[in-house]
């Protein structure tokens, strides 16, 4: 079965307060006519199982939705809640994807292909590692979470600091996120002008 894409589960992080967007529900912001959360779910459509970490209002048919307890714990707490919600006997690889990266589908195949025998693969854009546009080995991710004194409020770079990660350079803007309204407008224009082959 040469060339078959590796199997994976997916955690889509859709929590947070979106302060730079004035506190709106970021997952519901539309880019290219589609909600950011739906872009993210489309990117991981090939997952064996997927879970959205966010409020119940974000529920989508056929996709589990969970929230870290207590809420607003940050991305690491979200990853922990998401991993707990996935089947324990799922595939070795787990995609972690922030919901505000509408073009992630363009970099995900490269991430899955790059893992090799490492603990995971992450996107690097403009010299900055994107730990929330990444693929991790389930056991390595679980061990890293268990090694933290607390997941609530923990920084993502601390979570992955001890992991052997392959860097996948994104020079096409596939990992660009929608943090501000200017980002949203830029991504909306790029996706709105896209012509699919």
Buried (B, 14 or more C-beta within 10 A) or exposed (E): EEEEEEEBBBBBBBBBEBEEBEEEBBBBBBBBEBBBBBBBBEBBEBBEBBBBBBBEEBEBEEBBBBBBEEEEBBBBBBBBBBBEBBEEEBBBBBBBBBBBBBBBBBBBEBBBBBBEEBBBBBBBBEEEBBBBBBBBBBEBBBEBBEEBEEBBEBEBEBBBEEBEBBEBEBEEBBBBBBBEBEBBEBBBEBBEEEEEE
